[in-house]
Amino acid sequence: MAASAHIAPNAWIFAYGSLIWRADFPFEAREPGFISDFGRRFWQGSTDHRGVPEAPGRVVTLVDAPGESCWGVAYCISAAQAPIVMAQLDFREKGGYQRRAVPVMLASGIEVEGLVYHATKENPNYLGPARPAEIASQISTARGPSGTNREYLFNLESALNAIRQPDDHVSEIANALRSLEQDR
Ligand code: SIN
């Protein structure tokens, strides 16, 4: 009897933060999409990318938000590349994020199972909610090995505008930072 060949499926990664505009890995396809019942918030501290341990920056994570949709971009990674890409991303997202599987609705109407990097409240870098002006003020001065925190915020805002899915929370923080910078 011939042995049946096992063909590994392609993997999908759902990006909602820096992975939207800084995809430093090979992919077969990129398509906007959303995940349901999650919201994107600047509630995660960054001590290794957009801040340092003495002065953490703020980056996005996902929070439970029944009824909300979090838009981002889904990347299709070939089965052959997936183990290498996942190892690279596990390293890049090591500051508190864990991989989890989520259903992703692609803009083309197809649902796929995606992997998302999620920083939960339990991780040591989690900062939690704060007033928009406080978040903007922290972002205005933070910088880390990947660059300034303000660049992260404005790149995220532009990337969401580019897929025509502006996010109220991101826009609120970006507007708060713009007014802070105007007043200086
Ligand atoms: C993501 O981009 O999907 C994860 C969070 C981040 O690195 O900003």
Backbone and ligand atoms as CSV (ligand in chain L), in Angstrom:
chain,resi,resn,atom,element,x,y,z
A,1,MET,N,N,0.853,-1.189,0.000
A,1,MET,CA,C,0.000,0.000,0.000
A,1,MET,C,C,0.892,1.244,0.000
A,2,ALA,N,N,0.583,2.202,-0.866
A,2,ALA,CA,C,1.395,3.427,-0.933
A,2,ALA,C,C,1.131,4.297,0.292
A,3,ALA,N,N,2.214,4.836,0.835
A,3,ALA,CA,C,2.047,5.728,1.984
A,3,ALA,C,C,1.406,7.033,1.509
A,4,SER,N,N,0.418,7.521,2.253
A,4,SER,CA,C,-0.213,8.771,1.810
A,4,SER,C,C,0.661,9.954,2.240
A,5,ALA,N,N,0.864,10.887,1.291
A,5,ALA,CA,C,1.731,12.032,1.579
A,5,ALA,C,C,0.969,13.020,2.450
A,6,HIS,N,N,1.649,13.554,3.461
A,6,HIS,CA,C,1.004,14.565,4.299
A,6,HIS,C,C,1.419,15.936,3.778
A,7,ILE,N,N,0.445,16.719,3.336
A,7,ILE,CA,C,0.775,18.052,2.820
A,7,ILE,C,C,0.389,19.079,3.882
A,8,ALA,N,N,1.399,19.757,4.395
A,8,ALA,CA,C,1.112,20.756,5.433
A,8,ALA,C,C,0.416,21.956,4.795
A,9,PRO,N,N,-0.584,22.493,5.474
A,9,PRO,CA,C,-1.284,23.649,4.902
A,9,PRO,C,C,-0.487,24.944,5.078
A,10,ASN,N,N,-0.813,25.942,4.266
A,10,ASN,CA,C,-0.231,27.265,4.480
A,10,ASN,C,C,-0.710,27.804,5.825
A,11,ALA,N,N,0.039,28.771,6.360
A,11,ALA,CA,C,-0.365,29.372,7.630
A,11,ALA,C,C,-0.806,30.812,7.365
A,12,TRP,N,N,-1.752,31.293,8.159
A,12,TRP,CA,C,-2.169,32.698,8.079
A,12,TRP,C,C,-1.778,33.403,9.368
A,13,ILE,N,N,-1.208,34.583,9.223
A,13,ILE,CA,C,-0.887,35.407,10.392
A,13,ILE,C,C,-1.753,36.651,10.312
A,14,PHE,N,N,-2.430,36.957,11.399
A,14,PHE,CA,C,-3.243,38.176,11.428
A,14,PHE,C,C,-2.474,39.265,12.160
A,15,ALA,N,N,-2.248,40.380,11.471
A,15,ALA,CA,C,-1.476,41.502,12.015
A,15,ALA,C,C,-2.406,42.657,12.334
A,16,TYR,N,N,-2.243,43.245,13.515
A,16,TYR,CA,C,-3.078,44.400,13.890
A,16,TYR,C,C,-2.238,45.569,14.401
A,17,GLY,N,N,-0.913,45.371,14.480
A,17,GLY,CA,C,-0.026,46.423,14.972
A,17,GLY,C,C,1.102,46.639,13.989
A,18,SER,N,N,2.334,46.601,14.478
A,18,SER,CA,C,3.478,46.903,13.602
A,18,SER,C,C,3.623,45.907,12.456
A,19,LEU,N,N,3.096,44.703,12.641
A,19,LEU,CA,C,3.224,43.715,11.558
A,19,LEU,C,C,2.443,44.150,10.316
A,20,ILE,N,N,1.521,45.087,10.477
A,20,ILE,CA,C,0.784,45.558,9.294
A,20,ILE,C,C,1.736,46.280,8.340
A,21,TRP,N,N,2.579,47.133,8.885
A,21,TRP,CA,C,3.430,47.927,7.972
A,21,TRP,C,C,4.886,47.485,7.961
A,22,ARG,N,N,5.258,46.608,8.901
A,22,ARG,CA,C,6.662,46.161,8.900
A,22,ARG,C,C,6.691,44.632,8.865
A,23,ALA,N,N,6.406,44.096,7.682
A,23,ALA,CA,C,6.393,42.642,7.505
A,23,ALA,C,C,7.763,42.239,6.966
A,24,ASP,N,N,8.662,41.857,7.873
A,24,ASP,CA,C,10.025,41.523,7.447
A,24,ASP,C,C,10.176,40.007,7.278
A,25,PHE,N,N,9.188,39.415,6.606
A,25,PHE,CA,C,9.202,37.966,6.375
A,25,PHE,C,C,8.568,37.693,5.011
A,26,PRO,N,N,8.890,36.557,4.402
A,26,PRO,CA,C,8.297,36.258,3.091
A,26,PRO,C,C,6.833,35.812,3.221
A,27,PHE,N,N,5.997,36.287,2.315
A,27,PHE,CA,C,4.592,35.835,2.343
A,27,PHE,C,C,4.084,35.656,0.918
A,28,GLU,N,N,3.056,34.825,0.790
A,28,GLU,CA,C,2.468,34.501,-0.523
A,28,GLU,C,C,1.356,35.471,-0.889
A,29,ALA,N,N,0.646,35.959,0.134
A,29,ALA,CA,C,-0.488,36.856,-0.111
A,29,ALA,C,C,-0.700,37.729,1.114
A,30,ARG,N,N,-1.281,38.899,0.873
A,30,ARG,CA,C,-1.567,39.852,1.965
A,30,ARG,C,C,-2.951,40.407,1.690
A,31,GLU,N,N,-3.812,40.348,2.692
A,31,GLU,CA,C,-5.188,40.811,2.453
A,31,GLU,C,C,-5.767,41.414,3.724
A,32,PRO,N,N,-6.428,42.578,3.643
A,32,PRO,CA,C,-7.091,43.105,4.824
A,32,PRO,C,C,-8.134,42.112,5.343
A,33,GLY,N,N,-8.385,42.186,6.620
A,33,GLY,CA,C,-9.378,41.310,7.238
A,33,GLY,C,C,-9.625,41.777,8.660
A,34,PHE,N,N,-10.548,41.097,9.328
A,34,PHE,CA,C,-10.813,41.479,10.710
A,34,PHE,C,C,-11.051,40.268,11.589
A,35,ILE,N,N,-10.871,40.496,12.889
A,35,ILE,CA,C,-11.232,39.474,13.873
A,35,ILE,C,C,-12.359,40.063,14.728
A,36,SER,N,N,-13.281,39.213,15.123
A,36,SER,CA,C,-14.473,39.674,15.845
A,36,SER,C,C,-14.289,39.565,17.344
A,37,ASP,N,N,-14.956,40.478,18.039
A,37,ASP,CA,C,-15.006,40.481,19.514
A,37,ASP,C,C,-13.663,40.796,20.162
A,38,PHE,N,N,-12.809,41.486,19.422
A,38,PHE,CA,C,-11.553,41.995,19.978
A,38,PHE,C,C,-11.448,43.485,19.640
A,39,GLY,N,N,-10.803,44.235,20.535
A,39,GLY,CA,C,-10.469,45.631,20.256
A,39,GLY,C,C,-8.966,45.797,20.371
A,40,ARG,N,N,-8.448,46.801,19.653
A,40,ARG,CA,C,-7.000,47.097,19.671
A,40,ARG,C,C,-6.784,48.254,20.649
A,41,ARG,N,N,-5.858,48.102,21.584
A,41,ARG,CA,C,-5.614,49.163,22.561
A,41,ARG,C,C,-4.113,49.347,22.799
A,42,PHE,N,N,-3.732,50.597,23.077
A,42,PHE,CA,C,-2.333,50.898,23.422
A,42,PHE,C,C,-2.110,50.613,24.905
A,43,TRP,N,N,-2.272,49.381,25.278
A,43,TRP,CA,C,-2.218,49.009,26.695
A,43,TRP,C,C,-1.015,48.127,27.024
A,44,GLN,N,N,-0.174,47.865,26.042
A,44,GLN,CA,C,0.976,46.992,26.276
A,44,GLN,C,C,2.242,47.845,26.354
A,45,GLY,N,N,3.044,47.609,27.369
A,45,GLY,CA,C,4.321,48.320,27.479
A,45,GLY,C,C,5.347,47.694,26.549
A,46,SER,N,N,6.218,48.539,25.998
A,46,SER,CA,C,7.292,48.022,25.140
A,46,SER,C,C,8.629,48.429,25.735
A,47,THR,N,N,9.403,47.416,26.117
A,47,THR,CA,C,10.729,47.693,26.679
A,47,THR,C,C,11.830,47.224,25.735
A,48,ASP,N,N,11.432,46.607,24.608
A,48,ASP,CA,C,12.458,46.073,23.704
A,48,ASP,C,C,12.353,46.586,22.274
A,49,HIS,N,N,11.306,47.333,21.946
A,49,HIS,CA,C,11.171,47.874,20.580
A,49,HIS,C,C,10.984,49.392,20.582
A,50,ARG,N,N,9.962,49.873,21.281
A,50,ARG,CA,C,9.612,51.310,21.228
A,50,ARG,C,C,9.782,51.978,22.585
A,51,GLY,N,N,10.583,51.343,23.425
A,51,GLY,CA,C,10.891,51.889,24.735
A,51,GLY,C,C,12.023,51.067,25.320
A,52,VAL,N,N,12.366,51.376,26.533
A,52,VAL,CA,C,13.424,50.626,27.243
A,52,VAL,C,C,12.898,50.328,28.637
A,53,PRO,N,N,13.534,49.405,29.377
A,53,PRO,CA,C,12.968,49.037,30.681
A,53,PRO,C,C,12.766,50.240,31.613
A,54,GLU,N,N,13.652,51.237,31.571
A,54,GLU,CA,C,13.512,52.398,32.473
A,54,GLU,C,C,12.418,53.352,31.985
A,55,ALA,N,N,12.078,53.290,30.716
A,55,ALA,CA,C,11.063,54.190,30.153
A,55,ALA,C,C,10.314,53.449,29.053
A,56,PRO,N,N,9.369,52.574,29.455
A,56,PRO,CA,C,8.655,51.776,28.450
A,56,PRO,C,C,7.816,52.643,27.518
A,57,GLY,N,N,7.718,52.204,26.276
A,57,GLY,CA,C,6.775,52.812,25.346
A,57,GLY,C,C,5.433,52.113,25.478
A,58,ARG,N,N,4.488,52.533,24.640
A,58,ARG,CA,C,3.181,51.862,24.617
A,58,ARG,C,C,2.900,51.392,23.202
A,59,VAL,N,N,2.538,50.116,23.080
A,59,VAL,CA,C,2.207,49.520,21.790
A,59,VAL,C,C,0.858,48.814,21.934
A,60,VAL,N,N,0.344,48.317,20.817
A,60,VAL,CA,C,-1.015,47.780,20.892
A,60,VAL,C,C,-1.049,46.304,21.279
A,61,THR,N,N,-2.142,45.969,21.942
A,61,THR,CA,C,-2.489,44.573,22.159
A,61,THR,C,C,-3.991,44.439,21.899
A,62,LEU,N,N,-4.487,43.232,22.061
A,62,LEU,CA,C,-5.913,42.976,21.862
A,62,LEU,C,C,-6.598,42.823,23.203
A,63,VAL,N,N,-7.805,43.350,23.293
A,63,VAL,CA,C,-8.608,43.130,24.504
A,63,VAL,C,C,-9.940,42.528,24.082
A,64,ASP,N,N,-10.564,41.818,24.996
A,64,ASP,CA,C,-11.900,41.272,24.707
A,64,ASP,C,C,-12.856,42.438,24.533
A,65,ALA,N,N,-13.583,42.468,23.460
A,65,ALA,CA,C,-14.522,43.561,23.202
A,65,ALA,C,C,-15.703,42.999,22.414
A,66,PRO,N,N,-16.658,42.382,23.142
A,66,PRO,CA,C,-17.782,41.761,22.444
A,66,PRO,C,C,-18.474,42.749,21.505
A,67,GLY,N,N,-18.696,42.331,20.282
A,67,GLY,CA,C,-19.386,43.169,19.297
A,67,GLY,C,C,-18.446,44.029,18.465
A,68,GLU,N,N,-17.193,44.214,18.899
A,68,GLU,CA,C,-16.247,45.024,18.109
A,68,GLU,C,C,-15.558,44.160,17.052
A,69,SER,N,N,-15.088,44.822,15.993
A,69,SER,CA,C,-14.238,44.133,15.004
A,69,SER,C,C,-12.895,44.843,15.011
A,70,CYS,N,N,-11.833,44.079,14.996
A,70,CYS,CA,C,-10.499,44.671,14.919
A,70,CYS,C,C,-9.956,44.380,13.518
A,71,TRP,N,N,-9.805,45.446,12.714
A,71,TRP,CA,C,-9.290,45.283,11.354
A,71,TRP,C,C,-7.773,45.274,11.339
A,72,GLY,N,N,-7.228,44.523,10.410
A,72,GLY,CA,C,-5.778,44.471,10.239
A,72,GLY,C,C,-5.487,43.865,8.887
A,73,VAL,N,N,-4.399,43.132,8.829
A,73,VAL,CA,C,-3.980,42.522,7.568
A,73,VAL,C,C,-3.612,41.064,7.843
A,74,ALA,N,N,-4.068,40.173,6.978
A,74,ALA,CA,C,-3.714,38.755,7.108
A,74,ALA,C,C,-2.661,38.412,6.056
A,75,TYR,N,N,-1.644,37.702,6.500
A,75,TYR,CA,C,-0.577,37.258,5.604
A,75,TYR,C,C,-0.653,35.748,5.459
A,76,CYS,N,N,-0.568,35.281,4.230
A,76,CYS,CA,C,-0.514,33.840,3.982
A,76,CYS,C,C,0.951,33.437,3.827
A,77,ILE,N,N,1.390,32.514,4.668
A,77,ILE,CA,C,2.791,32.068,4.663
A,77,ILE,C,C,2.817,30.630,4.135
A,78,SER,N,N,3.723,30.341,3.220
A,78,SER,CA,C,3.756,28.989,2.663
A,78,SER,C,C,4.119,27.984,3.756
A,79,ALA,N,N,3.644,26.766,3.583
A,79,ALA,CA,C,3.919,25.720,4.574
A,79,ALA,C,C,5.420,25.546,4.769
A,80,ALA,N,N,6.175,25.688,3.669
A,80,ALA,CA,C,7.629,25.488,3.762
A,80,ALA,C,C,8.278,26.588,4.600
A,81,GLN,N,N,7.791,27.826,4.464
A,81,GLN,CA,C,8.396,28.959,5.184
A,81,GLN,C,C,7.870,29.099,6.604
A,82,ALA,N,N,6.697,28.529,6.880
A,82,ALA,CA,C,6.007,28.813,8.145
A,82,ALA,C,C,6.874,28.582,9.396
A,83,PRO,N,N,7.604,27.441,9.493
A,83,PRO,CA,C,8.368,27.242,10.740
A,83,PRO,C,C,9.423,28.331,10.958
A,84,ILE,N,N,10.076,28.763,9.859
A,84,ILE,CA,C,11.123,29.798,9.988
A,84,ILE,C,C,10.485,31.135,10.353
A,85,VAL,N,N,9.408,31.468,9.645
A,85,VAL,CA,C,8.744,32.753,9.900
A,85,VAL,C,C,8.207,32.796,11.334
A,86,MET,N,N,7.597,31.702,11.782
A,86,MET,CA,C,7.027,31.709,13.137
A,86,MET,C,C,8.136,31.847,14.182
A,87,ALA,N,N,9.271,31.217,13.936
A,87,ALA,CA,C,10.384,31.339,14.896
A,87,ALA,C,C,10.876,32.789,14.935
A,88,GLN,N,N,10.973,33.434,13.762
A,88,GLN,CA,C,11.405,34.850,13.713
A,88,GLN,C,C,10.416,35.737,14.442
A,89,LEU,N,N,9.125,35.485,14.197
A,89,LEU,CA,C,8.103,36.337,14.825
A,89,LEU,C,C,8.007,36.091,16.326
A,90,ASP,N,N,8.197,34.847,16.758
A,90,ASP,CA,C,8.185,34.575,18.204
A,90,ASP,C,C,9.281,35.396,18.880
A,91,PHE,N,N,10.427,35.537,18.188
A,91,PHE,CA,C,11.532,36.323,18.756
A,91,PHE,C,C,11.164,37.809,18.750
A,92,ARG,N,N,10.657,38.283,17.611
A,92,ARG,CA,C,10.305,39.716,17.504
A,92,ARG,C,C,9.240,40.117,18.536
A,93,GLU,N,N,8.304,39.230,18.803
A,93,GLU,CA,C,7.164,39.551,19.672
A,93,GLU,C,C,7.359,39.018,21.092
A,94,LYS,N,N,8.616,38.847,21.482
A,94,LYS,CA,C,8.879,38.170,22.772
A,94,LYS,C,C,8.575,39.048,23.993
A,95,GLY,N,N,8.314,40.324,23.786
A,95,GLY,CA,C,8.079,41.212,24.934
A,95,GLY,C,C,6.694,41.097,25.534
A,96,GLY,N,N,6.181,39.892,25.685
A,96,GLY,CA,C,4.892,39.705,26.365
A,96,GLY,C,C,3.799,39.105,25.500
A,97,TYR,N,N,4.067,38.956,24.199
A,97,TYR,CA,C,3.026,38.438,23.294
A,97,TYR,C,C,3.091,36.912,23.198
A,98,GLN,N,N,1.907,36.327,23.094
A,98,GLN,CA,C,1.809,34.880,22.870
A,98,GLN,C,C,0.951,34.637,21.646
A,99,ARG,N,N,1.287,33.575,20.953
A,99,ARG,CA,C,0.515,33.223,19.756
A,99,ARG,C,C,-0.797,32.582,20.151
A,100,ARG,N,N,-1.880,32.941,19.471
A,100,ARG,CA,C,-3.124,32.197,19.641
A,100,ARG,C,C,-3.849,32.116,18.303
A,101,ALA,N,N,-4.706,31.119,18.198
A,101,ALA,CA,C,-5.437,30.931,16.937
A,101,ALA,C,C,-6.770,31.681,17.018
A,102,VAL,N,N,-7.119,32.356,15.932
A,102,VAL,CA,C,-8.391,33.098,15.873
A,102,VAL,C,C,-8.996,32.963,14.474
A,103,PRO,N,N,-10.314,32.961,14.388
A,103,PRO,CA,C,-10.925,33.013,13.054
A,103,PRO,C,C,-10.751,34.418,12.476
A,104,VAL,N,N,-10.293,34.494,11.236
A,104,VAL,CA,C,-10.070,35.782,10.564
A,104,VAL,C,C,-10.994,35.846,9.356
A,105,MET,N,N,-11.767,36.921,9.272
A,105,MET,CA,C,-12.623,37.120,8.102
A,105,MET,C,C,-11.882,38.013,7.115
A,106,LEU,N,N,-11.528,37.460,5.967
A,106,LEU,CA,C,-10.813,38.238,4.951
A,106,LEU,C,C,-11.791,39.159,4.219
A,107,ALA,N,N,-11.255,40.276,3.707
A,107,ALA,CA,C,-12.108,41.235,2.994
A,107,ALA,C,C,-12.791,40.571,1.796
A,108,SER,N,N,-12.168,39.512,1.245
A,108,SER,CA,C,-12.766,38.814,0.098
A,108,SER,C,C,-13.927,37.909,0.509
A,109,GLY,N,N,-14.209,37.821,1.819
A,109,GLY,CA,C,-15.368,37.055,2.270
A,109,GLY,C,C,-15.036,35.631,2.704
A,110,ILE,N,N,-13.767,35.252,2.655
A,110,ILE,CA,C,-13.377,33.896,3.058
A,110,ILE,C,C,-12.909,33.935,4.509
A,111,GLU,N,N,-13.310,32.933,5.298
A,111,GLU,CA,C,-12.818,32.863,6.677
A,111,GLU,C,C,-11.667,31.862,6.749
A,112,VAL,N,N,-10.584,32.290,7.416
A,112,VAL,CA,C,-9.431,31.400,7.582
A,112,VAL,C,C,-9.083,31.355,9.063
A,113,GLU,N,N,-8.342,30.315,9.458
A,113,GLU,CA,C,-7.844,30.291,10.835
A,113,GLU,C,C,-6.488,31.006,10.829
A,114,GLY,N,N,-6.362,32.028,11.647
A,114,GLY,CA,C,-5.116,32.791,11.679
A,114,GLY,C,C,-4.433,32.696,13.022
A,115,LEU,N,N,-3.156,33.035,13.018
A,115,LEU,CA,C,-2.397,33.119,14.265
A,115,LEU,C,C,-2.186,34.586,14.568
A,116,VAL,N,N,-2.379,34.946,15.815
A,116,VAL,CA,C,-2.243,36.342,16.194
A,116,VAL,C,C,-1.354,36.413,17.428
A,117,TYR,N,N,-0.582,37.511,17.528
A,117,TYR,CA,C,0.237,37.724,18.732
A,117,TYR,C,C,-0.554,38.605,19.686
A,118,HIS,N,N,-0.800,38.054,20.872
A,118,HIS,CA,C,-1.699,38.677,21.840
A,118,HIS,C,C,-0.950,38.817,23.164
A,119,ALA,N,N,-0.904,40.040,23.697
A,119,ALA,CA,C,-0.275,40.255,25.008
A,119,ALA,C,C,-1.396,40.375,26.041
A,120,THR,N,N,-1.516,39.404,26.896
A,120,THR,CA,C,-2.611,39.417,27.877
A,120,THR,C,C,-2.188,40.209,29.118
A,121,LYS,N,N,-3.154,40.471,29.978
A,121,LYS,CA,C,-2.912,41.201,31.236
A,121,LYS,C,C,-1.863,40.546,32.110
A,122,GLU,N,N,-1.680,39.254,31.936
A,122,GLU,CA,C,-0.784,38.513,32.827
A,122,GLU,C,C,0.691,38.745,32.509
A,123,ASN,N,N,1.005,39.351,31.350
A,123,ASN,CA,C,2.433,39.464,31.017
A,123,ASN,C,C,3.049,40.645,31.784
A,124,PRO,N,N,4.350,40.545,32.106
A,124,PRO,CA,C,4.963,41.550,32.983
A,124,PRO,C,C,5.040,42.958,32.380
A,125,ASN,N,N,4.930,43.089,31.055
A,125,ASN,CA,C,5.010,44.418,30.434
A,125,ASN,C,C,3.643,45.102,30.269
A,126,TYR,N,N,2.585,44.400,30.657
A,126,TYR,CA,C,1.233,44.952,30.462
A,126,TYR,C,C,1.049,46.216,31.300
A,127,LEU,N,N,0.525,47.282,30.688
A,127,LEU,CA,C,0.309,48.545,31.412
A,127,LEU,C,C,-1.165,48.820,31.674
A,128,GLY,N,N,-2.030,48.372,30.785
A,128,GLY,CA,C,-3.463,48.589,30.978
A,128,GLY,C,C,-3.910,49.970,30.533
A,129,PRO,N,N,-5.200,50.278,30.824
A,129,PRO,CA,C,-5.779,51.519,30.322
A,129,PRO,C,C,-5.232,52.763,30.990
A,130,ALA,N,N,-5.328,53.880,30.287
A,130,ALA,CA,C,-4.997,55.204,30.833
A,130,ALA,C,C,-5.745,56.202,29.964
A,131,ARG,N,N,-5.818,57.463,30.408
A,131,ARG,CA,C,-6.498,58.485,29.613
A,131,ARG,C,C,-5.727,58.716,28.307
A,132,PRO,N,N,-6.414,59.054,27.201
A,132,PRO,CA,C,-5.723,59.255,25.926
A,132,PRO,C,C,-4.563,60.237,26.040
A,133,ALA,N,N,-4.753,61.321,26.802
A,133,ALA,CA,C,-3.668,62.317,26.923
A,133,ALA,C,C,-2.446,61.716,27.619
A,134,GLU,N,N,-2.683,60.846,28.591
A,134,GLU,CA,C,-1.551,60.203,29.297
A,134,GLU,C,C,-0.827,59.232,28.371
A,135,ILE,N,N,-1.594,58.479,27.597
A,135,ILE,CA,C,-0.977,57.533,26.652
A,135,ILE,C,C,-0.153,58.312,25.631
A,136,ALA,N,N,-0.730,59.408,25.119
A,136,ALA,CA,C,-0.022,60.219,24.110
A,136,ALA,C,C,1.255,60.810,24.694
A,137,SER,N,N,1.188,61.245,25.937
A,137,SER,CA,C,2.363,61.852,26.564
A,137,SER,C,C,3.479,60.812,26.729
A,138,GLN,N,N,3.115,59.609,27.125
A,138,GLN,CA,C,4.127,58.546,27.267
A,138,GLN,C,C,4.737,58.216,25.904
A,139,ILE,N,N,3.883,58.153,24.882
A,139,ILE,CA,C,4.364,57.828,23.526
A,139,ILE,C,C,5.277,58.936,22.995
A,140,SER,N,N,5.007,60.177,23.397
A,140,SER,CA,C,5.750,61.315,22.820
A,140,SER,C,C,7.239,61.266,23.140
A,141,THR,N,N,7.602,60.658,24.257
A,141,THR,CA,C,9.023,60.696,24.635
A,141,THR,C,C,9.714,59.331,24.514
A,142,ALA,N,N,8.938,58.260,24.393
A,142,ALA,CA,C,9.553,56.921,24.415
A,142,ALA,C,C,10.261,56.608,23.102
A,143,ARG,N,N,11.373,55.946,23.237
A,143,ARG,CA,C,12.060,55.402,22.057
A,143,ARG,C,C,12.820,54.155,22.473
A,144,GLY,N,N,13.040,53.262,21.518
A,144,GLY,CA,C,13.733,52.010,21.820
A,144,GLY,C,C,14.514,51.555,20.606
A,145,PRO,N,N,15.026,50.326,20.642
A,145,PRO,CA,C,15.876,49.841,19.547
A,145,PRO,C,C,15.203,49.864,18.170
A,146,SER,N,N,13.868,49.795,18.100
A,146,SER,CA,C,13.198,49.804,16.785
A,146,SER,C,C,12.817,51.206,16.340
A,147,GLY,N,N,13.056,52.215,17.187
A,147,GLY,CA,C,12.733,53.592,16.794
A,147,GLY,C,C,11.849,54.267,17.814
A,148,THR,N,N,11.319,55.429,17.411
A,148,THR,CA,C,10.502,56.178,18.371
A,148,THR,C,C,9.102,55.573,18.463
A,149,ASN,N,N,8.500,55.827,19.627
A,149,ASN,CA,C,7.143,55.336,19.846
A,149,ASN,C,C,6.143,56.142,19.007
A,150,ARG,N,N,6.442,57.449,18.781
A,150,ARG,CA,C,5.512,58.269,17.993
A,150,ARG,C,C,5.449,57.760,16.543
A,151,GLU,N,N,6.609,57.295,16.035
A,151,GLU,CA,C,6.625,56.739,14.675
A,151,GLU,C,C,5.713,55.499,14.608
A,152,TYR,N,N,5.774,54.645,15.639
A,152,TYR,CA,C,4.908,53.450,15.696
A,152,TYR,C,C,3.441,53.873,15.615
A,153,LEU,N,N,3.065,54.853,16.436
A,153,LEU,CA,C,1.662,55.307,16.466
A,153,LEU,C,C,1.236,55.861,15.107
A,154,PHE,N,N,2.044,56.766,14.542
A,154,PHE,CA,C,1.623,57.387,13.282
A,154,PHE,C,C,1.700,56.401,12.110
A,155,ASN,N,N,2.642,55.479,12.142
A,155,ASN,CA,C,2.678,54.445,11.095
A,155,ASN,C,C,1.440,53.553,11.174
A,156,LEU,N,N,1.030,53.244,12.397
A,156,LEU,CA,C,-0.163,52.397,12.546
A,156,LEU,C,C,-1.392,53.145,12.028
A,157,GLU,N,N,-1.496,54.428,12.394
A,157,GLU,CA,C,-2.638,55.221,11.923
A,157,GLU,C,C,-2.662,55.242,10.382
A,158,SER,N,N,-1.490,55.489,9.753
A,158,SER,CA,C,-1.435,55.542,8.281
A,158,SER,C,C,-1.760,54.192,7.659
A,159,ALA,N,N,-1.246,53.122,8.274
A,159,ALA,CA,C,-1.480,51.782,7.710
A,159,ALA,C,C,-2.979,51.438,7.758
A,160,LEU,N,N,-3.661,51.849,8.815
A,160,LEU,CA,C,-5.101,51.572,8.917
A,160,LEU,C,C,-5.877,52.457,7.939
A,161,ASN,N,N,-5.416,53.698,7.763
A,161,ASN,CA,C,-6.062,54.557,6.754
A,161,ASN,C,C,-5.874,53.962,5.364
A,162,ALA,N,N,-4.690,53.378,5.111
A,162,ALA,CA,C,-4.396,52.816,3.782
A,162,ALA,C,C,-5.337,51.659,3.438
A,163,ILE,N,N,-5.795,50.927,4.455
A,163,ILE,CA,C,-6.767,49.848,4.160
A,163,ILE,C,C,-8.212,50.337,4.392
A,164,ARG,N,N,-8.352,51.646,4.564
A,164,ARG,CA,C,-9.661,52.291,4.777
A,164,ARG,C,C,-10.386,51.748,6.001
A,165,GLN,N,N,-9.608,51.493,7.058
A,165,GLN,CA,C,-10.206,50.999,8.298
A,165,GLN,C,C,-9.629,51.755,9.492
A,166,PRO,N,N,-9.837,53.084,9.546
A,166,PRO,CA,C,-9.334,53.808,10.701
A,166,PRO,C,C,-9.952,53.251,11.986
A,167,ASP,N,N,-9.185,53.358,13.060
A,167,ASP,CA,C,-9.610,52.770,14.332
A,167,ASP,C,C,-9.789,53.924,15.325
A,168,ASP,N,N,-10.960,54.006,15.964
A,168,ASP,CA,C,-11.283,55.141,16.845
A,168,ASP,C,C,-10.236,55.338,17.936
A,169,HIS,N,N,-9.807,54.247,18.552
A,169,HIS,CA,C,-8.842,54.353,19.660
A,169,HIS,C,C,-7.496,54.881,19.146
A,170,VAL,N,N,-7.037,54.334,18.026
A,170,VAL,CA,C,-5.741,54.766,17.460
A,170,VAL,C,C,-5.837,56.241,17.053
A,171,SER,N,N,-6.945,56.629,16.416
A,171,SER,CA,C,-7.108,58.028,15.988
A,171,SER,C,C,-7.153,58.952,17.197
A,172,GLU,N,N,-7.795,58.510,18.261
A,172,GLU,CA,C,-7.900,59.356,19.461
A,172,GLU,C,C,-6.513,59.626,20.056
A,173,ILE,N,N,-5.696,58.592,20.118
A,173,ILE,CA,C,-4.344,58.762,20.687
A,173,ILE,C,C,-3.494,59.615,19.731
A,174,ALA,N,N,-3.625,59.368,18.426
A,174,ALA,CA,C,-2.834,60.133,17.449
A,174,ALA,C,C,-3.240,61.613,17.503
A,175,ASN,N,N,-4.539,61.899,17.630
A,175,ASN,CA,C,-4.989,63.299,17.731
A,175,ASN,C,C,-4.475,63.936,19.014
A,176,ALA,N,N,-4.482,63.154,20.104
A,176,ALA,CA,C,-3.981,63.689,21.383
A,176,ALA,C,C,-2.492,64.007,21.262
A,177,LEU,N,N,-1.749,63.188,20.562
A,177,LEU,CA,C,-0.309,63.447,20.405
A,177,LEU,C,C,-0.074,64.663,19.505
A,178,ARG,N,N,-0.894,64.785,18.440
A,178,ARG,CA,C,-0.746,65.961,17.565
A,178,ARG,C,C,-1.012,67.242,18.361
A,179,SER,N,N,-2.054,67.246,19.204
A,179,SER,CA,C,-2.293,68.502,19.939
A,179,SER,C,C,-1.204,68.756,20.967
A,180,LEU,N,N,-0.679,67.694,21.557
A,180,LEU,CA,C,0.427,67.862,22.519
A,180,LEU,C,C,1.629,68.496,21.821
A,181,GLU,N,N,1.916,68.018,20.615
A,181,GLU,CA,C,3.096,68.509,19.891
A,181,GLU,C,C,2.878,69.947,19.406
A,182,GLN,N,N,1.618,70.296,19.099
A,182,GLN,CA,C,1.320,71.672,18.651
A,182,GLN,C,C,1.519,72.664,19.792
A,183,ASP,N,N,1.201,72.196,21.015
A,183,ASP,CA,C,1.279,73.094,22.177
A,183,ASP,C,C,2.714,73.295,22.652
A,184,ARG,N,N,3.633,72.512,22.129
A,184,ARG,CA,C,5.013,72.630,22.643
A,184,ARG,C,C,5.739,73.844,22.073
L,1,SIN,C1,C,0.953,42.772,15.470
L,1,SIN,O1,O,1.476,43.672,14.801
L,1,SIN,O2,O,0.049,42.085,14.980
L,1,SIN,C2,C,1.433,42.466,16.868
L,1,SIN,C3,C,1.679,43.647,17.719
L,1,SIN,C4,C,2.832,44.522,17.289
L,1,SIN,O3,O,3.946,44.009,17.070
L,1,SIN,O4,O,2.645,45.737,17.163
